[in-house]
Amino acid sequence: MSAPANADAPTLRADLATLVKARLNTFVLITAFFGFFVAVRSAGGWEGRHWLLLVHTLVGTAAAAFGASVFNQLMEIREDARMGRTSDRPLPARRVLPLPAFLLGVGLAAFGLIHLAAMVDKVAALLAAITIATYVFLYTPLKRRSAANTLVGAIPGALPPLIGWVAGGGAWQDPRGWYLFALLFLWQLPHFVSINWLCREQYEEAGFVMWSDGDVSGKRSARLAAGFSVGLAALGAAAPLAGFTGWIFGAVAGVAGLGLAAMAMRFAASGERPAFRRFFLMTLLYLPVVLTALAVDWK
């Protein structure tokens, strides 16, 4: 006889959304759309055929990202069970068994790659395959061994706009596409440094190796966040110098990056947790502001 249902227990729909990290992967779709948009704009403008191509791009990219997320959670069941913020995920909570989850991950990843190759572009499909491989086979196991996992993990996080760029007609070797990759790569570093420190105790308890390990005062994490933020400001200035954008974007990205750096240093001076939480929230605001400026000022 089964136990009485708990009215507060997550539904199957909620568990599936957690397995595929639906909220996190919204970011993947937004950045893939952005890469597609600027590629089409670079090629001369939007046409009717681009709408269907965009839908196929987002469907394939989403499926591939969802599959990678399932594999990631399958590999971290034990670690997720140790952390309060992840212990109620469907796999560590045993609401979903590993085999069905594995089959779901395989199905989603295979569908995404095949769909991109057949309906969009083979290079876009290859980039999606690299994204999955890097996320699952490099980043995920490296989290238990080296703090460099944050750098490695930023690679799959930065590939979606490049996938969108190629899907929209841009050449994979075009430096403008790789500029989008660099912007997303560098943005993730201060963003995840703040997450790592804010969740430091849980990461340490789970056995993950992070830059924040042992950084009780937060000064090391603050210096890292400030340095990466200055790098973002410099990358913003590089775009107009390279002829990718006008100086409106350069100014917006430069001020935003330096503003983040100033917030990080204020946290280093105070050591107060709310200060770094505000920095984390500002990294979330940074991306839509800077990407909007880039879309408007893109040449």
N, C-alpha and C positions, 0 to 999 in steps of 0.2 A: 504494500500500500504506500502510495507516495505521500510525502509530507504536505501539510496544508500550504497553499500558495501564499507567499508573502506579498501583500499589496504594494510594498515599497520596493520589491525586487525589480531589477532592470528587465525590460521586455526583450524579446528576441530581436526586435528591430533596434533597440538601444545597444544590445550586445554586438550586433553586426556593425553598427556605426562605430563602436569602440574598436572592434577588430580591424577595421579598415582605416581607422584614424580619420574619420570623415571630416572633422573640424580642422585638423592640422592640414589635411590634403586640400582643403579649400585654398590655402595659400599656394599650393602647387599649381592649381588650375588658374588662379589669378595671374601668377607670373608667366605661365605658359601662354595665356591669352595676351598678356602684355608683349611678349616676344613676337607672337604672331602679328599683333597690331602694328608694331613699328616696322616689321619686315614688309608687310603689305604697303605701308606708307612709303617706305624707302623705294619700293618697286614701282610706285606711280599712283597708288590709290586703290580704294576699295571697289570691287566689282561684285555682282550678284553671286558668282561662283564661290567667292570667299566665305560666304555664310555657311554653306554645307561643309566646306573644307575645315572651317573652324570647329564645327560640331564634331566632325570625325576626329580632329586633333584632340579636343578636350575629352571625348569619350575614351579614346585609346590611352591618353596620358593618365586619366583618372584610374582606369582599370589597372594599369601597370603600377601606379603609386599605391593603390589599395592592396594589390598582391604583395608588394614589398613590405607594407606595414604589417600584414598578417605574418609573413615570415619572421620579421623582426620580433614580434611578440611571442612567436613559437620558440625562438631562441633565448628569450629572456623570461620565461615563466618563473623560474626560481628567484631571479632578481626582482621581478615585479611583485612577487608575493611578500618580499621583505619591506617594500616601501608603502607607506600609508596612502600616497596619492595614486598608486597603481594596483594595490592589492585586491581591489574589487573588479579588476578587469576580468572578462569572461574566462580566460584561460587559467590564471592563478586561482580564481574563485571556483573553478571546475564546473562552470555552467556550460562551457563548450569544451569538447574533447579535442585533443591534439590532431587526430586523424582527419576529422571533418574540417578543421581549421586549415590543415595542410592542403587538403584537396581544394578548398576555397581559394587559398593563396595561389596554387598552381593554375587553377582555372582563370582567375582574374589576370595574373601576370601574362599567361599565354595569350589570352584574348586581347589584352592591351597591345602586346608587341605585334601580333598578327594583324590586328586592326590597323595599327599605324603603318605597317609595311604595305598592306593591301590598299588602303583607302587614302593614305596621306603621302608618305615619303619613306623610302627605305633607310635613309640616313637618320631621319627622326626616330624610326624604330630602333636603330642601332644605338642612338643616344639614350633612349629609354632603357634599353637592355643594359647599358653601362651604368645607368642610374641605379637599377635594381641590384646589379652585381656589386657595385661599390657600397651601397647601403647595407646589403645583407651579408656579404662575404668579407668585407673589410671593416666598415664602421662598427657594425654590431659586435663582432668578437673583440675588436680593439678596445672597446669600452672597458673591458676587464683587465687590460694589459698596459695601456699607455694613455696619458693625457692628450697625446696627439690625435686621439679619436675625434676631438672637436674640429680639427683642421680637415681630417678625412671626411667627416660627416657633412662638412659644408660643401663638398663636391656634389653629391647627389642633390643637395638642396639648391644648388646653383644651376643645375642642368635644365630644369623645366623651361626657363625663358629661352635657352638655346634651342630646345626642342621646338618651341613655338616659333622661333626665328626661322629655323629650317623649314618647318611646315608651312610658313607663310611665304616661302619663296626665297629666303635668304640663303646664301652659300655658307656651308658649315665653317669654311676657312676665313670668312669675312671678319675682320677685326671688330666690326661693330657688334656682331653677335657675341663675340668673346668679351666685349666690354660689358654687355648685359650679364654674362656669366660672372665676371669679376665683381660687378656691383653687388649681385646677390650673394656671392661667396663672402665678400668682406663684411657685408651687413650682418650675416649670421654670427660672426665671431663675437662682437660685443653683446649681441642679443643673447647668445647661449652662455657667455661668461656670466651674465647676470642671473640667468636661470640656474646655472650650476651652483653659484654661491648661495642663492636664496633657498635652494633645496639641498645644500651641502651635506647636512647630517644624513638625509635619506640616501643620497648617492653613496656616501661612505659606508653606511650600514648594509647596502645592497652589494657592495664589493666593486662598484664602478670606480675607475681611476680618472679623476678630473683635475683640472688646473686649480680648482677651489679646495682640494683636499688639504686639510690642516690649516687653511687660511681663516682662522677664527676672526681676526680683525677685519678681513676683507680688503686689506690694502693691496695685496698682490692682484686680486681680481679687479680692483678698481684701476690699477695701473694698466693692466691688460686691456680693460674696456676702454680706457682713455686713449691708449696707443692705437687700437683698432679704429676708434672713432676718428682720430686725426687722419688715419689712412683713408677712411671714407671721404673726408673733406678733400684730401689731395686727389683722390680718384674723381671726385666731382669736378675739380678744376681741370683735370686732364681731358675731359670730354670736349669742351669747346676748343682747347688747344689742338686736339686731334681732328677737329672739324666735324665731330659727330653731332654736336648740339650748339646752340647759341650760348651766350653768357648768362642768360636768365637761369638756365639749369645749373650752370657752374656756381652761380651765387647762392641759389637755394640749397644745393647739395653741400657747398662749402660751409655755409652758416649752420645747417642742420648737423653736419658732422662735428663742427667745433662746439656746438651747443651740447651735443652728447658728451664730448670729452670734458667739458666744464662740469656737467652733472656728475660724471664719474669721479672727478677730482674732489667735488664737494662731498661725495660719499666717503672718499678716502680720508678726508679731514675729519668728518663727523663719526664715521663708523656705525651710523644708525641704519638699521634695516629698511625703514620706510624710504630713505634716500635712494637706496639701490632699487627698491621696488618702483619708485618713480622713474628711475633711469630705464628699467625694463619696459615700463609702459610707453616711454618716449621712443624706444626702439621700434615698438609696434606702430606708433604714429609716423615715425620717420619714413617708413617704406611707402605708404600711399601718397604722402606729400611729395617725396622725391620722384617716384615713378610718374606721378601726374605731371610734374614739371618737365620730366624727360620726354614724355609723350607730346606735350605742347611745344617744346623747344627742339624736338628732333629734326635734323636736317635730312 
